[in-house]
């Protein structure tokens, strides 16, 4: 799978569970962190003060290999579908070599008005940044 944006995320001591590997909820935390880091840095998103917010309406993850502390996970991001007010991010978690897949998943944001919680179009700088990450299936 080709990802167009990458972040390196170190595991933490408390990411391991009683089975000795990274707990499944940590995979989701890493995906969410990379998506929101990208939104803030590259797309000009302001989650605290902007007029719109992104609401997660769906998420999924498939686990392919174990990860452990201490390890640095390379997280790849791309966009599989960009709609009027929604976006489906596709995320791959890899070993530090960038090749060995640990897990892959996706989640969908619907952007809504902060006050009314009604969907609003993705526009301007955010749409332009998202268009750069769109890949065709």
NORCOR-V462823 format. One record per residue. N is the residue number from 1. RES is the residue in one small letter. PSI is psi as a letter, one per 20 degrees, with the letter a starting at -180 (999 if undefined). Layout:
n:N res:RES psi:PSI
n:N res:RES psi:PSI
This chain:
n:1 res:x psi:p
n:2 res:x psi:p
n:3 res:x psi:q
n:4 res:x psi:i
n:5 res:x psi:p
n:6 res:x psi:q
n:7 res:x psi:q
n:8 res:x psi:p
n:9 res:x psi:o
n:10 res:x psi:q
n:11 res:x psi:r
n:12 res:x psi:r
n:13 res:x psi:g
n:14 res:x psi:j
n:15 res:x psi:h
n:16 res:x psi:q
n:17 res:x psi:a
n:18 res:x psi:i
n:19 res:x psi:i
n:20 res:x psi:j
n:21 res:x psi:r
n:22 res:x psi:p
n:23 res:x psi:q
n:24 res:x psi:h
n:25 res:x psi:h
n:26 res:x psi:h
n:27 res:x psi:g
n:28 res:x psi:g
n:29 res:x psi:g
n:30 res:x psi:g
n:31 res:x psi:g
n:32 res:x psi:g
n:33 res:x psi:g
n:34 res:x psi:g
n:35 res:x psi:g
n:36 res:x psi:h
n:37 res:x psi:g
n:38 res:x psi:g
n:39 res:x psi:g
n:40 res:x psi:g
n:41 res:x psi:g
n:42 res:x psi:h
n:43 res:x psi:j
n:44 res:x psi:k
n:45 res:x psi:p
n:46 res:x psi:n
n:47 res:x psi:i
n:48 res:x psi:h
n:49 res:x psi:i
n:50 res:x psi:r
n:51 res:x psi:h
n:52 res:x psi:q
n:53 res:x psi:q
n:54 res:x psi:p
n:55 res:x psi:p
n:56 res:x psi:p
n:57 res:x psi:i
n:58 res:x psi:q
n:59 res:x psi:q
n:60 res:x psi:q
n:61 res:x psi:p
n:62 res:x psi:p
n:63 res:x psi:p
n:64 res:x psi:h
n:65 res:x psi:q
n:66 res:x psi:q
n:67 res:x psi:q
n:68 res:x psi:r
n:69 res:x psi:p
n:70 res:x psi:p
n:71 res:x psi:q
n:72 res:x psi:p
n:73 res:x psi:p
n:74 res:x psi:p
n:75 res:x psi:p
n:76 res:x psi:q
n:77 res:x psi:p
n:78 res:x psi:r
n:79 res:x psi:p
n:80 res:x psi:h
n:81 res:x psi:p
n:82 res:x psi:o
n:83 res:x psi:a
n:84 res:x psi:g
n:85 res:x psi:j
n:86 res:x psi:q
n:87 res:x psi:p
n:88 res:x psi:o
n:89 res:x psi:q
n:90 res:x psi:p
n:91 res:x psi:p
n:92 res:x psi:p
n:93 res:x psi:p
n:94 res:x psi:q
n:95 res:x psi:r
n:96 res:x psi:i
n:97 res:x psi:i
n:98 res:x psi:i
n:99 res:x psi:g
n:100 res:x psi:o
n:101 res:x psi:p
n:102 res:x psi:g
n:103 res:x psi:q
n:104 res:x psi:q
n:105 res:x psi:a
n:106 res:x psi:q
n:107 res:x psi:q
n:108 res:x psi:p
n:109 res:x psi:p
n:110 res:x psi:p
n:111 res:x psi:p
n:112 res:x psi:q
n:113 res:x psi:p
n:114 res:x psi:h
n:115 res:x psi:g
n:116 res:x psi:i
n:117 res:x psi:k
n:118 res:x psi:q
n:119 res:x psi:q
n:120 res:x psi:q
n:121 res:x psi:q
n:122 res:x psi:p
n:123 res:x psi:r
n:124 res:x psi:c
n:125 res:x psi:h
n:126 res:x psi:g
n:127 res:x psi:g
n:128 res:x psi:g
n:129 res:x psi:g
n:130 res:x psi:h
n:131 res:x psi:h
n:132 res:x psi:h
n:133 res:x psi:i
n:134 res:x psi:p
n:135 res:x psi:q
n:136 res:x psi:q
n:137 res:x psi:999
